[in-house]
Amino acid sequence: MTTTNKITFHPDNKGINVHQGTDILEAAIMAGVHINSPCGGKGVCGKCRVRIKHGHEGAPLAEEAPHTFSLQPSAFSLLKTTGLLTQDELDQGFVLACGTIPLTGIEVDIPPSSRITKEQILTQETRIEHLERVVTRVETGEVDKKEGVFVYAPLVRKLFLNISPPTIDDHTSDLDRVYREINKIAGLEKLENISSSLSNIRLIPKILRDSNWQVTALMNRDDEHPILLSLESGDTSCRNFGLAIDVGTTTVVVQLVDLNTGRVVDTEASYNRQAHYGADVITRIIFSHKKQGMDKLYHGIIDTINDLILVLMEEYQIQQNEITATICAGNTTMLHLLLKIDPSHIRIEPYIPAVNFMPSITASEIGIKINPHGLVTCLPHVASYVGADITSGVLASGIHECDEISMLIDIGTNGEIVIGNKDWLVCCASSAGPAFEGGGIKAGIRAMEGAIQRVEIDPIDYMVKYDTIGQVKPIGICGSGLIDTLTELLRVKIIDQSGNINANLPTKRIIETEDGLGFVMVWKKDSGGQEDIIITQSDISNLIFSKGAIYTACVVLAKKIGFEINDIERIYIAGGFGNYLNIDKSIMIGLLPDIERHRYKFIGNSSLTGANYCLLSDKAIKTAEEIARRMTYIELSADNSYMDEYTGALFLPHTDMSRFPSVAGQW
């Protein structure tokens, strides 16, 4: 008989019985308890710290006296501690969840810094001020040629059919009767172009007769290749909904849209459950080759999406069959994993994905819980590291239709850049690393409750003022807070332009850490965790590497096509992290080019915006496909000038201060 152990997690107070040999992190995932694990359980990030509270039958695993905590060796097996836990933490009973296998029943306390709480997720669509992009009805049936307008033609439409029943004199087959009525209503050019699946045809005779020949047809919106997706009894045409989904590496956003009116009903968002297996796409690609790894990643994203759909359905009393269409945008790896396609070669030179233009499928094929016959369409990719989210962003921004040259920047673990206008589009990707999302930073966390998002340091006494998400005690620093922190450290000369901490300043906030010198942002007594919140010399170096990668990609891509940064009329900043950037501070440290501030435009979740357009208009889908085909991808790793430029960018803001005239006089 297989031995099982009960693990109880606090403060959630959730318990689960697991087979012996299951580590604490895997048990937490099974129990629906969220522990931060950006390295995917490899034991190298140290973010999954938990404290063992009690052993079998509630026996304490430690004495209560401070600093005399000793763990019962019979309670668990420590596989990984590396140098990520201090002796003080070990003395207090802390272990890494990914490297600790319980040998008996235990109780585990998850400290605030290791929890994944409610995140600050960007869900809104942002319309572009100079080019209002809309989906509109054209009552005359003529295609509107106006720039920025997509004709209203949803991905799936419902047609009510009042079919004449057969008679002894009318031998037309059931299917042809359906096709004939569809053609009468939809005005298709050729009746023989309509197709349907065998499984659907098998159901037609019964549905027609049971409904007295009054049915509703679900049709894709493609007059060249029309497909009868299914038939429903009676007239259900008044209830037709669709979903626009941004499948992000960290977060997932699902938007519910009324396809009969084009109105956005509501939007729900949550973190991507795949994050349990790694914070970035490379970690997840590697994890996909572990035993059951692909299955876990696939179910992680499908379950995330389905739970968000369920929330929307319950809130607005919508039935599953009433949701008939889904458009998904996301990076190349995320959409491969969504469709359970092997992403291996995305990370192996020459970096080729399995597919860029994915065919539309039915929801039942991948387990998304909408109408089983409903369509699921993924927007097209350009390359392994320029995905459908960027195609969608270009569509949303409208730069593919403008006369002037524009740039789109999406900043994250992977920074994607697009430059172009109505005549041409080029793009590239630059590996910025996980620093902007809290990875590789001692006190770094995602943009969730308790994360420091704004920072100001007094130049006299070095006191730190900060603002946290949720206005609660701080437990770490998120991306926008890290940009602020780096800028403030430079501004008040705690660090020099090379990023080195000045050890001679008259403040107790500069201390020695295991990673060299550090600056205490928040003392332990003021934090929501159990330790000081510190930015270390190693953290600063990682941030400089990341900001240098983004800036270098912008400059090299522009030069590659014969332009300077000042030739760019507009720079669009997309994505959740980008939306919260302070432009002045980002320029001060050399993350963004030093151009007139009015040229920068925040466009919010452009991946979701573009998906919304495509859900409501087949013209938008065709435009997205054209954009993906038009974009020329440039591989920066093959460009010899990249490393020269990158080396110059590993300075605050840059070794060539003439590139940053607005901040040059401050040093």
N, C-alpha and C positions, 0 to 999 in steps of 0.2 A: 504494500500500500504506500502511495506517495505521501511523504511528510509535508504538511503545510504549516506555515507560521502566520499569525495575525499581526499585521503592522497597523498601528493607529497613528494618524497624522494630526498634529495640533498646529495652529489654532482651529483648523477646519473640523476637528473631531470626527474625521472619516477613517473608518477601518476597513481592511481588506485582507482576506486570506490568500496567501501566495505560496507557490511551490518552493520548497527549500532550494536555494541556489539563485533566487531572484534578488537582485540588488535593490536598494531602497529607492533609487530613481525610477527604475522600471515599475516597482510597486506603486509609486506615486502616480505614474502615468495611467496605470490600470485603474487606480482609484479615482481618477479625475482630479487629482491634486496637482497644482502647477508649481513646479520647482524650476528656477532658472538654470539652464544647462546649455549655454551657447556653444560649447565644444562638442555637444552631442554625446556626452558620457564617456569621453576619452580620458578624463582625469587630468586635463592640462589647463583648464581655465580657472578652477577653484571657486566658481560661482554657485555651486550646488551645496554649500555648507549647510548641514543640519546638525541638531544637537540630540543625542540619545538621552531620553528622559528616564525611561523605565525598562526593565527587562521582563522576563517571563513572569506572568501573573502579577505584574505591577511592582516587582521588586526594584528598588532604585538602583541605577547603575553607578551611582557616585555618592560620596559623602556630601553633605550640604555645606560644610565649611569651605570658605573661599580658598582656591588654589590647591585644594587637597583632593580634587576630583580624580577618581581612578576607575576606569572602565572594567567591567567584568569580562574577561577574555572569552568566556563560554557563550556570551550573548550574540556575538557577531564575528565576522571575519573581515579584517581590513585589507583590501586589495590595493587601494591607491590612496596615498596621502601626499606623495611627492614632497615638494617644499612649499606647497600652497597653504598649509596650515601651520600656524605658529605653535610653539610649545604651550603657550598660554591657552590657545584655542583647544588643543588636544587635552589639556588639563581640565578644561570646562566641559569636555564631552563632545566636542565638535568633530564631525567626520565629513567626508565627501559622499554625498548620496549615491553617486555613480560607482563608487568603489567600495561599498560596504554591504556585505551580504549577511542578513540576520540568520543566526542559527537557532533562535528561539523567537517567541513573540516579543515584540518591543513597541515602545511608544516613542515617537519622534516629534521634536519641535522644529518648525521651520521659521527661522528668524526673518524679519522684514526684508533684509537685503537679498534673501534667496527666494522670496516669493515673486510670482508674476501676478500682479494685481491689475486693476482696471487701467487700461492703457489710453493714452491720448492719441486717438486715431483720427486721421483726417478723412472725413466722409463727404464733405461738400464739394459740389462742382463749382468751378470758378469760370465765369464767362469773360472773354477777352474784351477789354474796353474798346479797342480800335476796330475789332472785327467780331461783331455779335453773331455767333454761330447759332442757328436755330433749326429745328425740324418743323416744317409747316405743311399744312394741307394745300394741295393745289386742286381746287374744285373743278377746274375745266378739264383736268386730266392731262394737261400739257406740262412737260417738264420745265420747272422754273430754272432759268439759267443764272439767276442772281447769285453773286459771290457770297459764300457763307451760308447758303440756304440748302438744306437737304429736304427733298420731298418726303412727306409723311407716308411711309410704306413699311409697317412693322414686319419683323422677321417671320412671324406666324400670324395669319389672319383666320378668322372664323367666318364661314359662309353658311347662312341658313338655306337649306334646300327643301323645297316643297315639290317632291318628285311625283310624276304621273305613274301610277302603278301599271304593271303589264296587263295586257288583255290577250285574248285569243288571236287578235289581229296584229298585235304589236309584240314581236319576239325579241326585242332588244334586251340584252343581258343586264343583270343588276348593275354590274360595274360600269357598263357604258351609259346606263341611265344616270348614274351618279356623275360621270364625267360630262355628260351632255348638259346637266343642270349647272355644274360648276362653270362650264364654258359660257353658258347663257348669262350668269351673274358676273363672272370675272372678265369676260370678253377676251379670252385667250385666243391667240392666232390659230393654233393648231390643236385640235382635240387630242390627236394621237401623241402629243408631247407629254401629256399627263401620265404619271406613273404611280404605283403603289406597291407596298411590300406584300408578299404572299401571306404572311400572318394577318395582315389587315384585311386582305381580300376574303380570307376564310370566315371572317366575322360579319361581313357585309350582308349576306342574305337574311340572317336572323335580325340584325339591327333594323334593317329597312322594314321588315314585316311587323316586328314588335312595336315600332314607332309610327306605324300607319304611314310610312313613306315620308315622314317629316323628320329630317335629321340635320345636324350641323357638321360641316366638313372643316377639319383642320388642314390648312394649306400653308406650305412655305411661300415666302414672297419672292418668287423667281419665275417670271413669266416665260423665260427661255427653257427652264427645266422644272416645271411645276410638279410637286409631289403631294399626293393625298396622304397625309400622315395618319389620319384616323377619322372615323365617323362617330358622332355622339347622338343619342336619341333626343328628339325634340329640338327646341330652339335654345341653345346655350350661348348664342353669339354676343349677348350683352355682358358676359363676364369673360374677359380675356386679359391675362396679366403676363408680364415678362420680368426677367431679372438681368440687371447689368452687374457683373461681378469683377472686382479688382482682386486678383489672386496674388497677394504680396508675399514676399519671403517671411516677413515678420507678422503682418496683419492681413486680414481678409475683410473686404467690404462688400455687402450685398445690398443692392438697391432694387426695390420693388416698383414697377412701373405699370400703369394701366395702359394696355396697348390699344384700347379703343379711343382714348383721349390724349395719350402721350404724357399724362400727368404723373410725376413722381409721387408715389403714395408714401413711402418712408424708406429710410436707410438704416441698416444694422451693421455692426462691425465687431470683430473680436480678434484676438491674436491667433495666428496660424498654429495649430497643434503640432505641426511638423517641427516647430521650434524645439520640442523636447529632444529631437534627434540632431540638433545642430542649428546655429544661428545663421549660417550663410549657405549659399548654394553648393559650394565645394564640399563642405562637411556632409551635406545631405546626399550628394552624388556618391560620395565614398560610403555612406551608411546604406545606400540602396543596394550595395553588393554584399552586405552582411546577411546572415540567415534571417529570412522573413523581413529583411530591411525594406524592400520595395513595397511589400504588403502594408507595413506599418506606416510608411510615408504616404501611400495612396489613401489608406483609411483615415490618416490624420487630416488630410485636406478635405476629403469627401465628408467626413463627420463634422468638420468645422463649418462647411457650407450648409449642410443639411440642418444643423442646429440653428443657424441664422435664418434659414428659410422658415423653419418651424415657428420661430419667434414672430416673424412677420405674418405668417398665416393665422396664428392664434390671435394676434393683436387686431387684425382687420377682417377676421372671420372669412378667410379665403380657403377654398378647398384645393387639395393638391392638383386635381385635374384641371383647375382653372388657370394654372400657370403653365403656359405652353411654349415658352421660349427663354433661352439663356444665352447671353453673350459674355465671354470670359476674356479678360486682358490680364497679362502677367508676364514676368520674364520667361525666357526660354526654358529654363530648368523647371520652374513651377508648373508650367503648362504640360511639359513632358510627364511630370510626376502625377498631375491631375488625370491624365489619360493613360497612366501606367505604361509609358513608353520609356525604354532604357535611355537614361541621360548620360551614360558613361563617356561618350566621345566628345561631350561638351567641354570637358576639362583636359582632354588629351590632344596634343598637337597633331593635326592642324585645326583642331577645335571645330568640329562639324556636328551640328545637331542631327537627330534622326529625321526631322521634318520641320519646315518653316511654314508651309501653308497646310494647315490641318483641315481635313474634311469635316463638314457638319455631321453630327451623329445624333441619335436619339438619347434621351435622358436615361432610359433603362440600360443602355450599354455601359454606363459608368456609375450608375447608382445614385445620381442626383435626384432627390425626391420632389420632382414636379410631375406633371402628366408624363407617363412613361413614353408616350409617342411624341412628346415635345422635343424641339430641336435644341441642341447645345452646340454653339459655334465659338471656336477660339479664334481670336484675331491673329494675323500673321506675324511671324518673327522676321528679322533681317539676318541675324547671325547668332552664334552661341551666347554672346553677351550683350546683344541688342535685341530685346524681345518685343512681344506684342504690346507691352505697357508703353514702350517708346513709340511704336507705330501709332498707338492710340493717342499719345501725347501730342505728336505732330498733327494728327487729325484735329484734335481739340484746339490747339493753338492757331491753326490756320496758316502756319509759316509756308506750307507747300503751295499756297495761293498768292502770296504777297510778292510785290515787286522788290522790296528792300530785302537785304540779307539779315536773317535772324538766327539766333542760337537757342537751342533748348538744352537745359542742364537738369539731369535727374541725379541727385546726390544720395548715395547710400553706400553699402559695402562695395558695390560696383557702381562707379560713376559713368553714366552714359551721356554722350554729347552728340547733338545733331546741329549742323549748320546748313543753311540753304535758303532757297526762295522758290518761286513758281517754276523755275527752269531746272534746278538741280538740288540734290540733297546728298550730303555725305555724313557719315556717323562713325563713332568709335566708342570703345569702352576702356575704362581705366580702373584697375584694381586698387581701390582706396583702402581696402581692409575694413575690419569691423569697428574701428575706433569711434566713428560718428554714431554708431548704435550701441555704444557702451562696451563693445568687445575689446579685450586686450588692455583695458583701463581698470586699474585696481578698484576704483569706486564707481566705475561706469555701469549704468543700468539703462534699460529701455525707457521710452517716454511714458512712464506709468506713475500712478499716485505715489507721491513722496520723492519724485525725481526733481533735483534742482534744475530749473530751466533758464533762469536769469541770474546773473552775478554782477556785483559791483564791489570793488576793493578800494578802501580808503588809502590814498598815497602817503598819509602821515603815520597812522598807527596800524595799517594793514588789516583793519577790521573788515570782515566780509559780510556784505548784505546779499541776500539771495531770495529768490521766489521759487516755490515748489508747486508742482502739479497737484491740485487738490487742496493746496494751502495747509498741508500737514507737515509734521516733522520730517526732515530730509533723511533718506536712506541711501542716496547715491546721486550721481550726476548723469543726465541724459545728453544727447547730442548737442542740442542748442546751448545747454548749460556749459558743455565742454568748450564750445567755440567762445562763449563769453568768458570762461575761465582763462583760456589761453590768451585772449585779448587783454584782459585786465591784468594778468601777471606781467605781460609785456608793457602795458601802459604805465604801471606804477613801478616798473624796473625791478620786479622780483626775479624776472628772468631777463637775459640779454637777447639779442637778435638771433643768436644761435640756439636759444632755448635753454641755456644753462641757468640753473638756480643760483642766485647770489647768496652764499652761505654767511656773509658778513653783515647782513641786515639786522637791525636791532629789534627782533621779534621772536617770540617763542614758537611761532607757527612754522618756522623752518626747522625740520627735524631730520634725523637719520632714519632711513627705513631699509628693509631688505633689498629694495630696488634703488638704493642711493638716496640722495636728498629728496625731501618731500615738503610740500606746503599744506598745512592743515586748513582745510576749507571750513569744516565744522567740527567742533570738539564733541567728544563722545556724549557728554552730558546734554548737549543740545540736539543730538541726532535721534532719529527714530530707530536706530540699530544699536549694536553693542560694541561699536568701535568708532574711532575718529574717522571722518571722511577726508581722505588725503589725496592730493594730486602729486604724483611722484615724477622724478626725473625721467623714468622710463615711459610713463604716461605721456609726458610732454613730447618726447621723441616720437612716439607712435602717432600722436596728433599731427605733428609736423610732416611725417611721412604721408599721412592721409591727405592733408590739405595740399601738399606738393603734387600728389598724383592727380587731383582734380584740376588744379590750375594748369599743370603741364599738358594735360589732355586738351584743354581749351586752346592753348597757345599753339601746340604742335598741329592740331587738326586745322586751325585757321591757316597756318603757314603752309601746310601741305597743299592747300588749294590756292595759295597765292594771296592771302589776305592777312592783315594785321587785326588785332582785337578791336582797335578803334574803328575799323570798317564795319563792325557789326552794329546795326541800327537798334536792335532789341535783343535782350537776353531774357528768356523765360526760365524761371525757376519752378520746377515741378516736384511733386512728391511731398510726403508727410514731413520729413526732416527739413527739406528746403523751405517749406511754408513758414517755419518758425525761425528762420535765419535772420539775423540782424545784418543787413547789407554792409553798413559802415564797418562793423567789427569783422565781418568776413573779409573785407578788403584790407583792413589793417593788418591781418595776419597772413595775407596772400593766398587765401582760399579762392577768392573771386577776382577777376581782372578789375583794375582801377579805371573805370569809365564813369561818365556822368550817371548819377544815381537814378535819374528818371528813365534811363534805358532799361532798367531792371523791372520785370513784371512777375509777380507771383501768380501762378495759375492753379494752385491747389492740386487736388487729385485728378490730374489730367487723364490718367489711365481709366478712371471711372467715367469721366466726362465723355471720352471717346467711345467707350463701351455703350453708354447711354444713347449716343447718336446712332450707333450701328444697330442697336436693338430696335430703334424706331424708323430706320430708313435703310432700304437696300442700296440706295445710292451711296450712303455713308460707308457701308461695307465694301462696296466696289472701290470707293475712294481710298479706304484703308489698304486694300490689296494693291492698288496702284502706288501708294506711298511706299509700301514695303518693297515693291519691285524697283522703284526709282532710287531708293537709298543705296548709295555705294558705301560699303563697309571698309574701313581702313584699320589694319591690324597694327597697333602702336608698338607691340613688342618686336616687330620686324623693322622698325624705323630707328636708324642709328642716332638720329638727332634727339630722340626721346630722352635718353639717359643724360645727355648734356643739359637739356632743359630741366630735367628733373633735379639734377644736382644743384642747379642754381635756385630752385624753388625750395630747397631744404634750409630755409633761412626765413626770418620774420621781418618783413613780408617776402623779401627776395634779395639775392646778392646784388642784382641790378636795380638800384633804388629809382632809376629814371622811369621804370615801369609803374611805379607807385607814387606819382608826384603829389597826390593829395595827402599822403601820410609821411612823406620823406622828411619834412621839417620837424617832425615830432621826435626824432632820435638824435 
